Amino acid sequence: MKRYKLLVGGLSLVAAVHFTSCNKLDTLPTDRFTDENFWNYPENAEKMVNMAYNQLFSADRLWNDEALSDNIFEGRSNTDQRAIRNGTADPTLGRFGSEWSDLYGGIKTCHVYLENVDRVPGLDAVLKKRRIAEIRFIRAALYFRLINFYGDVPFFTKDITLDESKTISRTPKATIMTFIHQELDDCMVDLPSKDALPADDKGRITKGAASAFQARAYLYESNWNKVLEYCENLIKKQAEFGAYTLFNSYSGLFTAANEYNSEVILDYAYVPQLKTWNKLYDAAPISAQARLNGYAPLQSLVDNYITLDGNTITTDPNYRSDDPYVNRDPRMAATIVFHGSQWTDFDGTVRKIFIKPGSGETDKERLDEYQGASANASPTGYYVKKYYDQTATVKYDAGLNIIMFRYADVLLMYAEAKEALGQLDAAIWDITIKPIRKRAGFEAAKALDFPTSGDLKSIVRNERRSELALEGLRYYDIVRWKAGKTYLDGQVFGAKYGGNSSYIKLDIRRFDESRDYLWSVPRTQIDLNKNLLPNNQGYSN
């Protein structure tokens, strides 16, 4: 998966597949191929599989998903994510259309492969089954993303014609979920465990990835017993599904040196110098050669992290809002750059970041200070640290993989399901949340031991937010909890650098419970196909 990737532009529901390489070593002279002879070459079939992998996910999707949540603020411009959160989006919004077309473009790639793979000569039977399973996993993942955004969507399991695309109607979300669950169960039969993968196949979809995906899919349906079943595959049946453990360093999880570590179940591969991403160019400290700030953590995320003593900031008697970053969960410092954070530059220089206004002594130090909502510096008083790739270029072109599923998430899903069933006790805590916190660096008994007081549901949910912050999952958690009004409505705040030492006031977000758990079907698609009507509640037809 590290050898080459295909890059593709956005594809609509009815668009043709494009074959474009990002690596000179795998460039093929496309004028030599036709529909009749393309599949005569096994290497072309492999390129189609790689194309599908390329369309599965991306760093752009991760960071744009984070901006839909209460973790990140996009203050530089009125982005589509900001419009959604502020309640001003309508069916013509660009992201409503691009997300739809990109996902259906990936589904088309999968269908084209599945309908033509039998034409490939000399393809090893075992490899063929494995590749088909990988493609079916990807197709299921793309449909899963579609229904989480749009609810009922057009559903088909073969490549459709232009005429068909203009007449197809929307299939109920529940029907598509049934298909996804069946696909993932079928895939597991022909997928290898992580431990059986050759070294050159690191990053490919495995049996463990399919089980983790099943657990997440059932989690989003609140089907707690099924969540337990598929999590237990990864916790208790590692001889069959692969040996996964928590990596020994939380911050080290997200570095190039530790890609494919023991905790990673599936990640989205990038390749240094060939296929890279650079979202931190607009999220890292300005003094660290970042361009300007477009993605900044919010105060509510900072407030979520407990203290080293195991208390929340509202229950810890030693917490001081004017000195808020001491004695806190170490994962906060590994995820967010706050005033006084340590930063390691590309050249290895370790230095302190100055964000509080008037704290820097040199011109360079003053670059990161909070200067207001319209400045190049962070509008919230925070910068992003997680996924900073020290091996990237000075323009933050990173070859660092993006993790899609990891073992800590499995443990947290397991704990949440147990809590929902009234079965979360000290024994379950000790194999799920306790080792996660211990890995993070907690030592106090109150932080590590099963809580004897407090709202257990809130403790589990807050732990999930702290552990998985800025990994693209927070928005979906809020939606499945039906907690939009709790987390995505009202004034959002930055650090305590506002006037009169108050918290910075940013947007007033608006969440409509009757509308905002689903997106609008894109206006462009409705114009092409009236059978997509009626639109989702709250959006005009």
Solvent accessible surface area in square Angstrom, and as a share of the most:
residue,aa,sasa,rsa
1,M,15,0.06
2,K,60,0.26
3,R,157,0.57
4,Y,57,0.21
5,K,6,0.02
6,L,4,0.02
7,L,74,0.37
8,V,34,0.20
9,G,51,0.49
10,G,60,0.57
11,L,2,0.01
12,S,39,0.25
13,L,17,0.08
14,V,55,0.31
15,A,25,0.19
16,A,68,0.53
17,V,25,0.14
18,H,98,0.44
19,F,77,0.32
20,T,74,0.43
21,S,36,0.23
22,C,29,0.17
23,N,8,0.04
24,K,190,0.80
25,L,168,0.84
26,D,13,0.07
27,T,86,0.50
28,L,50,0.25
29,P,53,0.33
30,T,84,0.49
31,D,129,0.67
32,R,175,0.64
33,F,39,0.16
34,T,75,0.43
35,D,118,0.61
36,E,130,0.58
37,N,42,0.22
38,F,20,0.08
39,W,13,0.05
40,N,76,0.39
41,Y,90,0.34
42,P,57,0.36
43,E,84,0.38
44,N,0,0.00
45,A,2,0.02
46,E,37,0.17
47,K,17,0.07
48,M,0,0.00
49,V,0,0.00
50,N,6,0.03
51,M,0,0.00
52,A,0,0.00
53,Y,10,0.04
54,N,17,0.09
55,Q,14,0.06
56,L,8,0.04
57,F,27,0.11
58,S,26,0.16
59,A,0,0.00
60,D,73,0.38
61,R,32,0.12
62,L,0,0.00
63,W,1,0.00
64,N,34,0.18
65,D,1,0.01
66,E,1,0.01
67,A,3,0.03
68,L,0,0.00
69,S,0,0.00
70,D,7,0.03
71,N,0,0.00
72,I,0,0.00
73,F,4,0.02
74,E,10,0.04
75,G,14,0.14
76,R,103,0.38
77,S,63,0.40
78,N,110,0.57
79,T,37,0.21
80,D,44,0.23
81,Q,12,0.05
82,R,52,0.19
83,A,8,0.07
84,I,11,0.05
85,R,1,0.00
86,N,25,0.13
87,G,23,0.22
88,T,94,0.55
89,A,15,0.11
90,D,68,0.35
91,P,9,0.06
92,T,96,0.56
93,L,27,0.13
94,G,46,0.44
95,R,15,0.06
96,F,1,0.00
97,G,18,0.17
98,S,52,0.34
99,E,10,0.05
100,W,0,0.00
101,S,21,0.13
102,D,47,0.24
103,L,0,0.00
104,Y,2,0.01
105,G,0,0.00
106,G,0,0.00
107,I,1,0.00
108,K,26,0.11
109,T,0,0.00
110,C,0,0.00
111,H,1,0.00
112,V,24,0.14
113,Y,1,0.00
114,L,42,0.21
115,E,90,0.40
116,N,25,0.13
117,V,3,0.02
118,D,109,0.57
119,R,107,0.39
120,V,10,0.06
121,P,69,0.43
122,G,87,0.84
123,L,35,0.17
124,D,84,0.43
125,A,71,0.55
126,V,115,0.66
127,L,52,0.26
128,K,51,0.22
129,K,117,0.49
130,R,31,0.11
131,R,14,0.05
132,I,41,0.21
133,A,3,0.03
134,E,0,0.00
135,I,0,0.00
136,R,59,0.21
137,F,1,0.00
138,I,0,0.00
139,R,13,0.05
140,A,0,0.00
141,A,18,0.14
142,L,1,0.01
143,Y,0,0.00
144,F,18,0.08
145,R,24,0.09
146,L,0,0.00
147,I,0,0.00
148,N,20,0.10
149,F,1,0.01
150,Y,0,0.00
151,G,3,0.03
152,D,57,0.30
153,V,0,0.00
154,P,0,0.00
155,F,41,0.17
156,F,22,0.09
157,T,69,0.40
158,K,106,0.45
159,D,46,0.24
160,I,23,0.12
161,T,79,0.46
162,L,99,0.49
163,D,106,0.55
164,E,68,0.30
165,S,7,0.04
166,K,90,0.38
167,T,88,0.51
168,I,37,0.19
169,S,60,0.39
170,R,43,0.16
171,T,29,0.17
172,P,76,0.48
173,K,74,0.31
174,A,74,0.58
175,T,70,0.41
176,I,0,0.00
177,M,6,0.02
178,T,93,0.54
179,F,38,0.16
180,I,0,0.00
181,H,19,0.09
182,Q,101,0.45
183,E,9,0.04
184,L,0,0.00
185,D,56,0.29
186,D,48,0.25
187,C,2,0.01
188,M,19,0.08
189,V,119,0.68
190,D,55,0.29
191,L,6,0.03
192,P,30,0.19
193,S,15,0.10
194,K,55,0.23
195,D,90,0.46
196,A,69,0.53
197,L,29,0.15
198,P,75,0.47
199,A,78,0.61
200,D,88,0.46
201,D,23,0.12
202,K,100,0.42
203,G,13,0.12
204,R,17,0.06
205,I,0,0.00
206,T,3,0.02
207,K,29,0.12
208,G,0,0.00
209,A,0,0.00
210,A,0,0.00
211,S,0,0.00
212,A,0,0.00
213,F,4,0.02
214,Q,0,0.00
215,A,0,0.00
216,R,22,0.08
217,A,0,0.00
218,Y,21,0.08
219,L,0,0.00
220,Y,34,0.13
221,E,77,0.35
222,S,54,0.35
223,N,59,0.30
224,W,51,0.18
225,N,100,0.51
226,K,70,0.30
227,V,0,0.00
228,L,17,0.08
229,E,77,0.34
230,Y,12,0.04
231,C,0,0.00
232,E,46,0.20
233,N,12,0.06
234,L,0,0.00
235,I,32,0.16
236,K,127,0.54
237,K,104,0.44
238,Q,45,0.20
239,A,112,0.87
240,E,93,0.42
241,F,12,0.05
242,G,0,0.00
243,A,49,0.38
244,Y,1,0.01
245,T,73,0.42
246,L,35,0.18
247,F,33,0.14
248,N,129,0.66
249,S,38,0.25
250,Y,12,0.04
251,S,64,0.41
252,G,9,0.09
253,L,5,0.02
254,F,8,0.03
255,T,47,0.27
256,A,36,0.28
257,A,97,0.75
258,N,43,0.22
259,E,43,0.19
260,Y,54,0.21
261,N,16,0.08
262,S,41,0.27
263,E,0,0.00
264,V,11,0.06
265,I,9,0.05
266,L,4,0.02
267,D,7,0.04
268,Y,13,0.05
269,A,5,0.04
270,Y,10,0.04
271,V,13,0.07
272,P,69,0.43
273,Q,157,0.70
274,L,74,0.37
275,K,12,0.05
276,T,49,0.28
277,W,16,0.06
278,N,57,0.29
279,K,36,0.15
280,L,5,0.02
281,Y,32,0.12
282,D,27,0.14
283,A,1,0.01
284,A,0,0.00
285,P,0,0.00
286,I,22,0.11
287,S,7,0.04
288,A,5,0.04
289,Q,104,0.46
290,A,9,0.07
291,R,124,0.45
292,L,42,0.21
293,N,2,0.01
294,G,9,0.09
295,Y,21,0.08
296,A,0,0.00
297,P,0,0.00
298,L,2,0.01
299,Q,9,0.04
300,S,50,0.32
301,L,0,0.00
302,V,0,0.00
303,D,47,0.25
304,N,21,0.11
305,Y,0,0.00
306,I,20,0.10
307,T,3,0.02
308,L,60,0.30
309,D,54,0.28
310,G,16,0.15
311,N,18,0.09
312,T,58,0.34
313,I,28,0.14
314,T,123,0.71
315,T,90,0.53
316,D,9,0.05
317,P,120,0.75
318,N,110,0.57
319,Y,49,0.19
320,R,140,0.51
321,S,40,0.26
322,D,102,0.53
323,D,54,0.28
324,P,18,0.11
325,Y,36,0.14
326,V,89,0.51
327,N,61,0.31
328,R,13,0.05
329,D,2,0.01
330,P,50,0.32
331,R,2,0.01
332,M,2,0.01
333,A,44,0.34
334,A,18,0.14
335,T,0,0.00
336,I,0,0.00
337,V,0,0.00
338,F,18,0.08
339,H,43,0.19
340,G,26,0.25
341,S,5,0.03
342,Q,99,0.44
343,W,1,0.00
344,T,43,0.25
345,D,18,0.09
346,F,41,0.17
347,D,117,0.60
348,G,37,0.35
349,T,68,0.39
350,V,92,0.53
351,R,42,0.15
352,K,88,0.37
353,I,1,0.00
354,F,33,0.14
355,I,0,0.00
356,K,106,0.45
357,P,63,0.40
358,G,71,0.69
359,S,32,0.21
360,G,9,0.09
361,E,147,0.66
362,T,71,0.42
363,D,108,0.56
364,K,97,0.41
365,E,43,0.19
366,R,100,0.36
367,L,81,0.40
368,D,1,0.01
369,E,15,0.07
370,Y,37,0.14
371,Q,108,0.48
372,G,19,0.18
373,A,65,0.50
374,S,107,0.69
375,A,24,0.18
376,N,77,0.40
377,A,1,0.01
378,S,1,0.01
379,P,4,0.02
380,T,0,0.00
381,G,0,0.00
382,Y,1,0.00
383,Y,0,0.00
384,V,0,0.00
385,K,53,0.23
386,K,3,0.01
387,Y,3,0.01
388,Y,26,0.10
389,D,7,0.04
390,Q,76,0.34
391,T,105,0.61
392,A,14,0.11
393,T,60,0.35
394,V,85,0.49
395,K,117,0.50
396,Y,6,0.02
397,D,50,0.26
398,A,4,0.03
399,G,6,0.06
400,L,3,0.01
401,N,4,0.02
402,I,0,0.00
403,I,11,0.06
404,M,28,0.13
405,F,11,0.05
406,R,3,0.01
407,Y,20,0.07
408,A,0,0.00
409,D,2,0.01
410,V,1,0.00
411,L,5,0.03
412,L,1,0.00
413,M,1,0.00
414,Y,3,0.01
415,A,0,0.00
416,E,10,0.05
417,A,0,0.00
418,K,29,0.12
419,E,32,0.14
420,A,39,0.30
421,L,59,0.29
422,G,71,0.68
423,Q,85,0.38
424,L,13,0.06
425,D,70,0.36
426,A,49,0.38
427,A,68,0.53
428,I,26,0.13
429,W,2,0.01
430,D,65,0.34
431,I,79,0.40
432,T,0,0.00
433,I,0,0.00
434,K,58,0.24
435,P,39,0.25
436,I,0,0.00
437,R,15,0.05
438,K,131,0.55
439,R,34,0.12
440,A,10,0.08
441,G,39,0.37
442,F,4,0.02
443,E,153,0.69
444,A,36,0.28
445,A,68,0.52
446,K,133,0.56
447,A,0,0.00
448,L,19,0.09
449,D,69,0.36
450,F,54,0.23
451,P,31,0.19
452,T,138,0.80
453,S,87,0.56
454,G,67,0.65
455,D,86,0.44
456,L,42,0.21
457,K,84,0.35
458,S,46,0.30
459,I,39,0.20
460,V,2,0.01
461,R,54,0.20
462,N,53,0.27
463,E,5,0.02
464,R,3,0.01
465,R,18,0.07
466,S,4,0.03
467,E,0,0.00
468,L,8,0.04
469,A,1,0.01
470,L,0,0.00
471,E,12,0.05
472,G,5,0.05
473,L,18,0.09
474,R,13,0.05
475,Y,5,0.02
476,Y,20,0.07
477,D,4,0.02
478,I,0,0.00
479,V,22,0.13
480,R,29,0.11
481,W,28,0.10
482,K,126,0.53
483,A,11,0.09
484,G,0,0.00
485,K,104,0.44
486,T,98,0.57
487,Y,63,0.24
488,L,1,0.00
489,D,53,0.28
490,G,24,0.23
491,Q,61,0.27
492,V,17,0.10
493,F,79,0.33
494,G,0,0.00
495,A,0,0.00
496,K,66,0.28
497,Y,32,0.12
498,G,20,0.19
499,G,58,0.56
500,N,161,0.82
501,S,78,0.50
502,S,50,0.32
503,Y,70,0.27
504,I,6,0.03
505,K,143,0.61
506,L,22,0.11
507,D,21,0.11
508,I,91,0.46
509,R,8,0.03
510,R,138,0.50
511,F,3,0.01
512,D,56,0.29
513,E,76,0.34
514,S,63,0.41
515,R,49,0.18
516,D,10,0.05
517,Y,26,0.10
518,L,57,0.29
519,W,3,0.01
520,S,0,0.00
521,V,0,0.00
522,P,1,0.01
523,R,60,0.22
524,T,87,0.51
525,Q,17,0.08
526,I,0,0.00
527,D,87,0.45
528,L,107,0.53
529,N,6,0.03
530,K,123,0.52
531,N,71,0.36
532,L,3,0.01
533,L,57,0.28
534,P,101,0.63
535,N,14,0.07
536,N,16,0.08
537,Q,130,0.58
538,G,55,0.52
539,Y,25,0.09
540,S,73,0.47
541,N,91,0.47
